[in-house]
Amino acid sequence: MKNKIIDASYFRSLLKDGMTIMFGGFMGVGTPDLLVKEIMKSGVTDLTLIGNDTAFPDTGVGPLIANGQVKKVIVSHIGTNPETGKRMIAETLDVELVPQGTLAERIRSGGAGLGGFLTPTGVGTVVEENKQKITLDNTTYLLELPLKADLAIIQASIADTRGNLIYHLTARNFNPLIALAADNVVAQCEQVIPVGQLAPECIVTPAALVDHLYVGEK
């Protein structure tokens, strides 16, 4: 069986300038802070981040924004992070705002291999700009395209050595979704236990979706 546990050096070797990274978390809860710190240490730049929000300047992916390593974010809101707003106004950061349900479905579509989906959300607002509109049964929809990433960084509570994951309460949020939609998936785990100790019905993200496990430096 492949040993999926990696160290910080190996994780940094997965990073490159200009890559797209999906991250779990809701206002920082469920965002793998140790992996974010390693991305900062790596010095990679021109990143595109995809996730629910940019948290706060000092939590979640906020430090990456403040450190100037990000060129674009695709998120549902930026209101809790003034640094994101400042950089957007200064045009040093490209911000694509997506309704939260639409964002989740775009990620799910990317993971499911779909070409897109139709939704009425955003019709008649700025959300429809530069998007194809389709009318079916007298209802107008926007064609929303799927999202995928080079790398997904997720936070799990417990993993077994094979990579099956469970989450702690609301830290689950976007993490299972993004595990489906990235070429490479790294899960930061609080604890890694032997295979067979997780009840199968409790596993949320199966091992087949997880490439690497990270438990931090001792």
Buried (B, 14 or more C-beta within 10 A) or exposed (E): EEEBBBEBEEBBEBBEEEBBBBBBBBBBBBBBBBBBBBBBEBEBBEBBBBBBBBBBBEBBBBBBBBEEBBBBBBBBBBEBBEBBBBBBEEEEBEBEBBBBEBBBBBBBBBBEEEEBBBBEBBBEEEBBEEBEEEEEEEEEBBEBEBBBBBBBBBBBBBBBBBBBBBBEEEBBBBBBBBBBBBEBBBBBBEEBEEEEEBEEEEBBBBBEBBBBBBBBEE
